[in-house]
Amino acid sequence: MSQFFFQIIGGKYEGISELANAEDRDAAWAEMLATCSDLARDVTGDLKPNSEWRMTLFDASRKPVFRIRLLAEALGGPAFEPRQGAVEPEREGIPDLPVTAKLQDVSGPV
């Protein structure tokens, strides 16, 4: 069995953990997504403006394979304090799209 690890940075669940059931990259990705999904409510509840949470998957040689990032950016106003070297956020308005009561799957056929 291949050996994979994931590291979480940002928030209350920081650390490195071994993936117990990952036989290959696809299985490791699936397990990483499942873990991220389990943590999503707590992670998003703890995000502050201009903060980041990330989960990185590493292989047995500790080489990064996949990364999931959640980035909370303040786009102006009193909470906007750009980090050093940060790119200025776009100053565009809301795109001209129809507003709906529910989110819709717009991915189309795969």
Helices and strands as residue ranges (DSSP letters): E 5-9, E 15-18, H 25-46, E 51-58, E 64-72
